[in-house]
Amino acid sequence: MRILPELVDNNRKWADHVTKSDPTFFERLSKTQSPEFLWIGCSDSRVPANQIVGLDPGEVFVHRNIANVVVHTDFNCLSVIEYAVAVLKVKHIIVCGHYGCGGVKAASENHHLGLIDNWLRHVRDVRQKHEGLLSTIQPDAIRLDRLCELNVIEQVHNVCHTSVVQAAWEQGQSLAVHGWIYRLEDGLINDMDVTITEPREIAQAYRVATGTV
């Protein structure tokens, strides 16, 4: 098996830098993790969760997949949510998409790509659900941006309806679900104003965020 010596060397330099800045950092980190945030984001290599919000290792629990999708048949994602909520007791779940998402763009087109078509079906469902709105938006780049936003809103909606989040709210656990979207061109996050902290807020927040009030 080929070894990537430059990455191992980078790791050692990074660990040395962290240790010099904070000699007990790794000792503390190895004993426990107590993040306040669960990040559900896209697998895109240009959207690293910790870095873009300026947090250290141990401060964000992370799940990533193509186009930041949350569906009730994905036991990987649901297991992450359950562990984060029930065990780590995170206080915030952040669904963060990004403009220009390749997965969302592929879902907006009708090309057959192979196995990934089955995954992108979920995003195509979002596109079809909001076809009336999207058909009024020009040019294509702006329409794609809006679909990326709508996809975030739909996934926030899905998170809120998971049995894990519903149970946490029923038990009085403090938990907020947020929808954000990141712009690669300037590195800035746009809060989609779809923060939900209890079941009765879901419907209204969804209507406001999608413009269907």
C-alpha positions as CSV (number, residue, x, y, z in Angstrom):
1,M,0.0,0.0,0.0
2,R,1.3,3.4,-0.9
3,I,2.0,5.8,1.9
4,L,1.4,9.5,1.5
5,P,4.4,10.9,3.4
6,E,3.5,14.5,2.8
7,L,0.2,14.1,4.6
8,V,1.8,12.3,7.5
9,D,4.4,15.0,7.7
10,N,1.6,17.7,7.6
11,N,-0.1,15.9,10.5
12,R,3.0,15.9,12.6
13,K,3.5,19.6,11.9
14,W,-0.1,20.4,12.8
15,A,0.0,18.3,16.0
16,D,3.2,20.0,17.0
17,H,1.8,23.5,16.3
18,V,-1.4,22.7,18.4
19,T,0.7,21.3,21.3
20,K,2.9,24.4,21.4
21,S,-0.1,26.6,21.4
22,D,-2.0,24.6,24.0
23,P,0.1,21.8,25.7
24,T,-2.9,20.0,27.2
25,F,-5.2,20.2,24.1
26,F,-4.9,16.6,23.0
27,E,-5.0,15.2,26.5
28,R,-8.3,17.0,27.1
29,L,-9.6,16.0,23.7
30,S,-8.8,12.3,24.2
31,K,-10.8,12.1,27.4
32,T,-14.2,13.2,26.2
33,Q,-16.2,15.0,23.6
34,S,-19.0,17.4,24.5
35,P,-19.9,19.3,21.3
36,E,-22.9,21.6,21.4
37,F,-23.4,21.3,17.6
38,L,-24.3,18.6,15.1
39,W,-23.4,19.6,11.6
40,I,-25.2,17.9,8.7
41,G,-23.5,19.1,5.5
42,C,-22.5,18.3,2.0
43,S,-19.5,16.0,1.3
44,D,-18.0,18.7,-0.9
45,S,-14.3,19.1,0.1
46,R,-14.6,22.9,-0.1
47,V,-17.1,23.0,2.9
48,P,-15.2,21.8,6.0
49,A,-17.5,22.2,9.0
50,N,-15.0,23.2,11.7
51,Q,-13.0,25.6,9.7
52,I,-15.7,27.7,8.3
53,V,-17.2,28.4,11.7
54,G,-13.9,28.8,13.5
55,L,-14.3,25.9,15.9
56,D,-11.7,23.4,17.1
57,P,-11.8,19.6,16.9
58,G,-14.2,18.3,19.5
59,E,-16.6,21.2,19.2
60,V,-18.7,20.0,16.2
61,F,-20.2,16.5,15.6
62,V,-20.3,16.0,11.9
63,H,-22.3,14.0,9.3
64,R,-21.8,14.7,5.6
65,N,-23.3,13.3,2.4
66,I,-23.9,14.4,-1.1
67,A,-26.3,17.4,-1.1
68,N,-26.8,17.3,2.7
69,V,-29.8,15.1,2.5
70,V,-31.8,13.8,5.5
71,V,-34.2,11.0,4.7
72,H,-36.0,8.6,7.1
73,T,-34.5,5.5,5.4
74,D,-30.9,6.6,5.8
75,F,-29.9,4.7,9.0
76,N,-26.4,6.1,8.9
77,C,-27.7,9.7,9.2
78,L,-30.3,8.8,11.7
79,S,-27.8,7.0,13.9
80,V,-25.6,10.1,13.9
81,I,-28.6,12.2,14.8
82,E,-29.5,9.8,17.6
83,Y,-26.0,9.7,19.1
84,A,-25.6,13.4,18.9
85,V,-29.0,14.2,20.5
86,A,-29.5,11.3,22.9
87,V,-25.9,10.7,24.0
88,L,-23.9,13.9,23.4
89,K,-26.9,16.1,24.1
90,V,-26.1,18.6,21.5
91,K,-28.1,21.9,21.7
92,H,-28.1,22.7,18.0
93,I,-28.4,20.8,14.7
94,I,-27.2,22.7,11.7
95,V,-28.2,21.6,8.2
96,C,-25.7,23.5,6.0
97,G,-25.9,23.3,2.2
98,H,-23.9,25.4,-0.2
99,Y,-24.6,27.4,-3.4
100,G,-23.5,25.7,-6.6
101,C,-23.8,22.3,-5.1
102,G,-22.9,19.6,-7.7
103,G,-25.4,17.2,-6.3
104,V,-28.3,19.7,-6.4
105,K,-27.2,20.7,-9.9
106,A,-27.2,17.1,-11.1
107,A,-30.7,16.6,-9.5
108,S,-32.0,19.7,-11.4
109,E,-31.1,18.0,-14.7
110,N,-32.5,14.8,-16.2
111,H,-29.2,13.1,-17.1
112,H,-28.7,9.5,-15.9
113,L,-25.5,9.3,-13.8
114,G,-25.7,5.8,-12.4
115,L,-26.0,4.6,-8.8
116,I,-26.1,8.2,-7.5
117,D,-29.4,8.7,-9.3
118,N,-31.1,6.8,-6.5
119,W,-29.7,9.2,-3.9
120,L,-30.4,12.3,-6.0
121,R,-34.0,11.2,-6.3
122,H,-34.5,12.9,-2.9
123,V,-33.3,16.2,-4.2
124,R,-35.3,15.8,-7.4
125,D,-38.4,15.3,-5.2
126,V,-37.6,18.8,-3.7
127,R,-37.3,20.2,-7.2
128,Q,-40.6,18.8,-8.3
129,K,-42.3,19.9,-5.1
130,H,-41.3,23.5,-5.8
131,E,-41.5,23.4,-9.6
132,G,-44.1,26.2,-9.7
133,L,-41.8,28.6,-7.9
134,L,-38.6,27.5,-9.6
135,S,-40.1,27.8,-13.1
136,T,-40.5,31.6,-12.5
137,I,-36.8,32.2,-11.7
138,Q,-34.3,33.2,-14.3
139,P,-31.4,32.9,-15.1
140,D,-30.4,29.2,-14.5
141,A,-27.7,30.1,-12.0
142,I,-30.2,32.0,-9.8
143,R,-32.7,29.2,-10.1
144,L,-30.0,26.7,-9.0
145,D,-29.2,28.9,-6.0
146,R,-32.8,28.9,-5.0
147,L,-33.0,25.1,-5.3
148,C,-30.0,24.8,-3.1
149,E,-31.8,26.9,-0.5
150,L,-35.0,25.0,-0.8
151,N,-33.1,21.7,-0.4
152,V,-31.7,23.0,2.9
153,I,-35.2,24.0,4.1
154,E,-36.6,20.6,3.2
155,Q,-33.8,18.8,5.0
156,V,-34.4,20.9,8.1
157,H,-38.0,19.9,7.9
158,N,-37.0,16.3,7.7
159,V,-34.7,16.6,10.7
160,C,-37.5,18.0,12.8
161,H,-39.7,15.1,11.9
162,T,-37.3,12.4,12.8
163,S,-38.4,10.2,15.8
164,V,-35.2,11.2,17.6
165,V,-35.8,14.9,17.5
166,Q,-39.5,14.6,18.2
167,A,-38.7,12.4,21.3
168,A,-36.1,14.9,22.5
169,W,-38.6,17.8,22.3
170,E,-41.3,15.7,24.0
171,Q,-38.9,15.1,26.9
172,G,-38.2,18.8,27.2
173,Q,-34.6,18.7,25.9
174,S,-33.3,22.0,24.7
175,L,-32.7,21.5,21.0
176,A,-32.8,23.9,18.0
177,V,-32.6,22.9,14.3
178,H,-31.1,25.5,11.9
179,G,-30.8,25.9,8.1
180,W,-27.7,27.6,6.7
181,I,-26.2,27.8,3.3
182,Y,-22.6,28.6,2.4
183,R,-21.2,30.5,-0.5
184,L,-18.0,29.2,-1.9
185,E,-17.1,32.5,-3.6
186,D,-16.7,34.5,-0.4
187,G,-16.7,31.9,2.4
188,L,-19.7,33.4,4.1
189,I,-22.7,31.6,5.6
190,N,-26.3,32.7,4.9
191,D,-28.7,31.9,7.7
192,M,-31.9,30.8,6.0
193,D,-34.0,32.0,9.0
194,V,-35.5,28.6,9.5
195,T,-34.6,27.9,13.2
196,I,-37.0,25.6,14.9
197,T,-37.0,24.8,18.6
198,E,-40.2,22.9,19.2
199,P,-42.8,21.0,17.1
200,R,-45.4,23.8,16.9
201,E,-42.9,26.0,15.1
202,I,-42.3,23.6,12.2
203,A,-45.2,24.4,9.9
204,Q,-44.9,28.2,10.2
205,A,-41.1,28.3,9.8
206,Y,-41.4,26.1,6.7
207,R,-44.0,28.4,5.2
208,V,-42.0,31.5,5.8
209,A,-38.7,30.0,4.6
210,T,-40.3,28.7,1.3
211,G,-42.4,31.8,0.7
212,T,-45.7,30.0,0.9
213,V,-47.2,32.0,3.7
